[in-house]
Each structure stands twice: as structure tokens, then as C-alpha cells.
Amino acid sequence: MSNRGSIEGRIRWGIIGCGDVTEVKSGPAFARVPGSALVAVMRRDGEKARDYAVRHGVPRWTDDASEIIDADDVDAVYVATPPSSHAAYVRRVAAAGKPVYVEKPMALHGPEGAAMVADCAAAAVPLFVAYYRRALPRFEFVRACLYDGTIGEPTLVQLDLHQPPPDPAAANWRWDPDVGGDGLLLDVGSHGLDLVDHWLGPIADVDGRAATRLPWSRVADEVVGSFRFASGVLGVGTWGFGGSRRHDVVRVTGTHGSVSVPLLAEGPVRIEAADGSLREFVIEHPAHVQEPLVATIVDELLGRDGRCPSTGASALRTQGVMDALLESWRRSDRASGRAAPRGERDAD
């Protein structure tokens, strides 16, 4: 990376794609973290880029990604566009010799993600991925419970995430396979799969089935799977985005109890002991949920103590698990050729 960030004791960030995710979840964090500053933003719609810069106090805006990637006063780049453009932007940022932080899912599929990791390795720049739940205090509390004997030895993971679908006329790029990939498993379900990788280590074996239930959809909107961690822990998961059910929980069962927490929704951490007694812990998320992870990236880039827990390598494992869950659907059901939903495609 540029020496200027290290000499000045801060990392100067540029954002490519200042859409919805950057409004509250991530964008403000780059100005709030000590040793970090947001100096430039880009969006293909220049007026929207200007509006974002004015509202967030960013010194410079542009509609040309090159003015972020090649800028002398930008030390690191956050790519917050839809998944279809991640690989191309990461390649360009890496070629410019700058660290890159990319939104999740990192890619549309594993081979594309592997190319991104290789591009950054060849350029000797770090690649970070926005699986920010790895750094949130609520989920780190759960991780501690798995290591301190609170529930004994972990044996089983259950992932359940179900949401009703949008109105077809309002479906956005997440339902367009050319832009968002093969369904919401990649966009939101990936968080849970990545989180249990962080808690329990890599998943070694995966078996999955998927289906398209909605008549207007061209993506997988229902997925089920089973998996085995390298440690021997077993797991099952169900993800549904085409029905009426709403359910959201990640549960780890151990030899002496269980711990559960919502993945996306607000709710307490629930610890149930073997005797049936229940304890609940309310741990609030910070206002800007990516801030703890951004802080680890800045610390790593400035040579401070600590390392970012979400890297290209860890995200590539998650991408591989999703590929395995969707493998049979990609071979068969996707070939049905149903029309993609119409909606907003430009999230940058």
C-alpha cells in the first residue's frame, strides 16, 4: 500500500459504489475509526455521488472509478457495488497496489472468488471482505461461549433463515442472477455460513438441494443443506425466501446445553443449560455495524495489534460452501429460463 497512510498514521479511503449499504452500515465508519478517513466516493450516477458526499461530509465525489483507484490521496478502496462487478474492481484496485475491502458475497461463485484472491496475492495487497458479523460484540460473545465450556463440546449447528418475498415489481438486483448471483443465499444467507466458519472452523463436507418456488423468479429461493465441519461438528441449514414464513435463528448445541441468536433480526443471545434453565443476554449492535470490522482493517494496515478476521481466504471458504449447496440446482433447475424480475439493478 501507499507509504503515505502509514507515515501520517491514518488510512485514506475511497468508496466505489456509495449505495444503500454505505449510508449507515458502513460508510460513516471510515470517518469514525481512529486512524481512518473517507476522502472520496464514486457512483455511476454523478448526482447521487455528489449528494452522498455532501450529506456525509466527504471532500470529493466522482462518477469515474479510475479517479478513486488511481488517486494519490486514496490509500485503500472499499468496493460496495453489487457482486457482478466485484471481481473487476478488485482486480483494478490490486493492480494499483492498494488494499481492497469488498462487500459480501465476494463473488458470484467460487472460481471468480479464487481469481480475486490470486489477483491480490500477485499484487502483494491484502483483500478483506465485509462479513462484519465476525467482529460484532453480540456474535463474539457467542463465539466465547463455544470456547469457554458454557455449552460443553459443540456437536451440532442449525441455521434457519426465512423471509417473505418482495412484490415482483419491487424486486431489486438481489433477485437478478446476472447482478446478484443465484439468490439470497449469497446475499444474506452467506452471513450465517461465514459466521459459523468463524466460530467453529472450516466446513469440510456439504450436501445441498435448492428450488425456485416463485413463478417470476430465476434464482434459488429455497435451499436446504447438511454439512460437516473439519472438527467433526455436524450442521444443517434451511433458507427460504419465497414463502410466508419468517424465522431467523442460529443455534449451536453442545454436550451441556445450547446457545442461539438471530442472524439478521434483533434479539438476545439465549443460553439453555442441560437442565432446561434459560439465560438471555442483550448485547446491542453499534449504530454502524461494520465499524468494528473496519477498525480491525485499519489497525492491520497501520501495523497495530490485531488482524482483520474476514479475509479473501475465509470468504472463499464461504463461497465454496454456497457453491456446493447450489450445485445440483445450477445443473438443473436454473435451466428453466424463467424471466428475471424487473427492478433497480444499479446499487452503486
Secondary structure, DSSP 8 states (H G I E B T S, - for coil): --HHHHHHTSEEEEEE--SHHHHTTSTTHHHHSTTEEEEEEE-SSHHHHHHHHHHHT-SEEES-THHHHT-TT--EEEE-S-GGGHHHHHHHHHHTT--EEE-SS-SSSHHHHHHHHHHHHHHT--EEE--GGGG-HHHHHHHHHHHTTTTSSEEEEEEEEE-----GGG--GGG-HHHH-SSHIIIIIHHHHHHHHHHH--EEEEEEEEE--STT--S--EEEEEEEETTS-EEEEEEESSSS--EEEEEEEETTEEEEE-SSS---EEEEETTS-EEEE-----SSTTHHHHHHHHHHHTT-S---S-BHHHHHHHHHHHHHHHHHHHHTGGGG------S-----
